[in-house]
Amino acid sequence: MVGTDGGAVTVSRTYDPANRKPSVAVLGALADVKNTHPAALSLSLHDYVDADSLDRLLTRKRGATVSFPMDGYSVTVTPDEVVLSVA
């Protein structure tokens, strides 16, 4: 889903936590926004957040939310959704 909020563009992608790690979902959402394959991204998630810790936190804590900046986006991850926002 794509929306606008006060001039900012927001993209939301849901994912199935039983089949996809949150860290993989983040890279997938960013790749979707950039219209490319996740392997073609010229960045490493580890440059922005500890991917293993992100996965552990979001798979073990119901209701957890993690937010961080990444590649010009504000990223918010919950146990089943990734939201990318850019102004």
ABEGO torsion letter per residue (X at the ends): XBBBBGGBBBBBBBBBAAABBAAAAAAAAAAAAAGBBAAABABBAAAABBAAAAAAAAAABBGBBBBBBBGGBBBBBBAABBBBBBX
